[in-house]
């Protein structure tokens, strides 16, 4: 037994009103499913790309931080 999402009457009515009256203009369930699958895949890919970019930036920041510490430590040692 699956859990059903809450029923949204206004959403259902809006969808029903937006459907074309002419049956020839209606799309099949498989076309809708395919389009939704493409949208979800694109969103997932975009999320992965954003996460990869964030990790790259973090790695670059850590590398720069390490270089800064090395420079500071070298200057401290030279002044002693």
SEGUGU-469064 format. One record per residue (C-alpha): residue in one letter; x, y, z. Coordinates in nm, 2 decimals. Example, Ala and Ser with C-alpha at 12.3 -4.5 7.8 and 13.67 -1.06 7.14 Angstrom:
<site r="A" X="1.23" Y="-0.45" Z="0.78"/>
<site r="S" X="1.37" Y="-0.11" Z="0.71"/>
// end
This chain:
<site r="X" X="0.00" Y="0.00" Z="0.00"/>
<site r="X" X="0.15" Y="0.33" Z="-0.11"/>
<site r="X" X="0.10" Y="0.66" Z="0.05"/>
<site r="X" X="-0.12" Y="0.89" Z="-0.17"/>
<site r="X" X="-0.03" Y="1.26" Z="-0.19"/>
<site r="X" X="-0.27" Y="1.51" Z="-0.05"/>
<site r="X" X="-0.56" Y="1.58" Z="-0.29"/>
<site r="X" X="-0.55" Y="1.94" Z="-0.42"/>
<site r="X" X="-0.89" Y="2.02" Z="-0.57"/>
<site r="X" X="-0.79" Y="2.36" Z="-0.70"/>
<site r="X" X="-0.48" Y="2.21" Z="-0.88"/>
<site r="X" X="-0.70" Y="1.94" Z="-1.03"/>
<site r="X" X="-0.95" Y="2.19" Z="-1.16"/>
<site r="X" X="-0.68" Y="2.41" Z="-1.31"/>
<site r="X" X="-0.53" Y="2.12" Z="-1.49"/>
<site r="X" X="-0.87" Y="2.01" Z="-1.61"/>
<site r="X" X="-0.95" Y="2.36" Z="-1.74"/>
<site r="X" X="-0.61" Y="2.38" Z="-1.92"/>
<site r="X" X="-0.67" Y="2.06" Z="-2.11"/>
<site r="X" X="-0.76" Y="2.11" Z="-2.47"/>
<site r="X" X="-1.12" Y="2.02" Z="-2.55"/>
<site r="X" X="-1.02" Y="1.87" Z="-2.89"/>
<site r="X" X="-0.89" Y="1.52" Z="-2.83"/>
<site r="X" X="-0.65" Y="1.55" Z="-3.12"/>
<site r="X" X="-0.46" Y="1.82" Z="-2.93"/>
<site r="X" X="-0.42" Y="1.61" Z="-2.62"/>
<site r="X" X="-0.09" Y="1.45" Z="-2.55"/>
<site r="X" X="-0.04" Y="1.09" Z="-2.44"/>
<site r="X" X="0.05" Y="0.99" Z="-2.09"/>
<site r="X" X="0.38" Y="0.85" Z="-2.22"/>
<site r="X" X="0.46" Y="1.19" Z="-2.38"/>
<site r="X" X="0.40" Y="1.37" Z="-2.05"/>
<site r="X" X="0.60" Y="1.10" Z="-1.86"/>
<site r="X" X="0.89" Y="1.13" Z="-2.11"/>
<site r="X" X="0.89" Y="1.51" Z="-2.08"/>
<site r="X" X="0.88" Y="1.50" Z="-1.70"/>
<site r="X" X="1.16" Y="1.24" Z="-1.70"/>
<site r="X" X="1.37" Y="1.47" Z="-1.92"/>
<site r="X" X="1.30" Y="1.77" Z="-1.70"/>
<site r="X" X="1.40" Y="1.57" Z="-1.39"/>
<site r="X" X="1.72" Y="1.44" Z="-1.55"/>
<site r="X" X="1.81" Y="1.79" Z="-1.66"/>
<site r="X" X="1.75" Y="1.92" Z="-1.31"/>
<site r="X" X="1.95" Y="1.64" Z="-1.16"/>
<site r="X" X="2.24" Y="1.70" Z="-1.40"/>
<site r="X" X="2.23" Y="2.08" Z="-1.32"/>
<site r="X" X="2.24" Y="2.00" Z="-0.95"/>
<site r="X" X="2.54" Y="1.77" Z="-1.00"/>
<site r="X" X="2.72" Y="2.03" Z="-1.21"/>
<site r="X" X="2.66" Y="2.29" Z="-0.94"/>
<site r="X" X="2.78" Y="2.06" Z="-0.67"/>
<site r="X" X="3.10" Y="1.98" Z="-0.87"/>
<site r="X" X="3.17" Y="2.35" Z="-0.93"/>
<site r="X" X="3.12" Y="2.41" Z="-0.56"/>
<site r="X" X="3.36" Y="2.13" Z="-0.47"/>
<site r="X" X="3.61" Y="2.27" Z="-0.72"/>
<site r="X" X="3.59" Y="2.62" Z="-0.57"/>
<site r="X" X="3.63" Y="2.47" Z="-0.22"/>
<site r="X" X="3.94" Y="2.28" Z="-0.32"/>
<site r="X" X="4.09" Y="2.59" Z="-0.48"/>
<site r="X" X="4.01" Y="2.80" Z="-0.17"/>
<site r="X" X="4.18" Y="2.53" Z="0.05"/>
<site r="X" X="4.48" Y="2.53" Z="-0.18"/>
<site r="X" X="4.51" Y="2.91" Z="-0.17"/>
<site r="X" X="4.47" Y="2.90" Z="0.21"/>
<site r="X" X="4.75" Y="2.65" Z="0.24"/>
<site r="X" X="4.98" Y="2.86" Z="0.02"/>
<site r="X" X="4.90" Y="3.17" Z="0.23"/>
<site r="X" X="4.99" Y="2.98" Z="0.54"/>
<site r="X" X="5.32" Y="2.87" Z="0.39"/>
<site r="X" X="5.40" Y="3.23" Z="0.29"/>
<site r="X" X="5.32" Y="3.36" Z="0.63"/>
<site r="X" X="5.52" Y="3.08" Z="0.80"/>
<site r="X" X="5.82" Y="3.15" Z="0.58"/>
<site r="X" X="5.81" Y="3.52" Z="0.66"/>
<site r="X" X="5.78" Y="3.45" Z="1.03"/>
<site r="X" X="6.08" Y="3.22" Z="1.01"/>
<site r="X" X="6.28" Y="3.48" Z="0.82"/>
<site r="X" X="6.21" Y="3.75" Z="1.07"/>
<site r="X" X="6.33" Y="3.54" Z="1.37"/>
// end
